[in-house]
Amino acid sequence: MNRFLYQTHLILGAVVSIPLLAWALSGFLYALPNTVEGGTVEKIDAMRVKVTPAEAMARANELTGKTLPTTALTLLMKDGRPQYQSIGGLGADSIFIDAETGEAAFSKPPTLKTQFFREAHFYFFAGGWQVTLLLIFSALATLSALTGIYLNIVHWGRILRKRSE
């Protein structure tokens, strides 16, 4: 039984370590200043905001030529300028609307570092399977940890019994 658990633990460790390594590396990458786009946080200069949220959504609709199903409209500082970010209806893309001038533009494609961060950290590559994969890998990691704990208890139990004899 212990041999089976030992082999199961090793196999689970190998299977779980790959996505865990990608997740850890992407988290490390995000922790480095200015490595991932949007990694810096600036205080919004409210005096520079001239465009209302309703006007920003209208500008995004004008840019695309249709009414977008906007799910989020965020005001942030980007490149030293107050900007709205309109998200929704375009998948992972978004539209930035300058909060001073009202000029709207599609977001630029992410850099390779940012793309790796999004794909590895949030499992964007999985599409509709994102949550399912996260649950499966979480369950496998839990099972790997539990088998490791059990094997350690058995191992140290044997050592302690030998010492007491």
Secondary structure as GFF3:
##gff-version 3
##sequence-region A 1 165
A	DSSP	alpha_helix	2	31	.	.	.	ID=ss1
A	DSSP	three_ten_helix	46	48	.	.	.	ID=ss2
A	DSSP	alpha_helix	53	64	.	.	.	ID=ss3
A	DSSP	beta_strand	72	78	.	.	.	ID=ss4
A	DSSP	beta_strand	81	87	.	.	.	ID=ss5
A	DSSP	beta_strand	94	98	.	.	.	ID=ss6
A	DSSP	beta_strand	104	106	.	.	.	ID=ss7
A	DSSP	alpha_helix	112	122	.	.	.	ID=ss8
A	DSSP	three_ten_helix	124	129	.	.	.	ID=ss9
A	DSSP	alpha_helix	130	164	.	.	.	ID=ss10
###
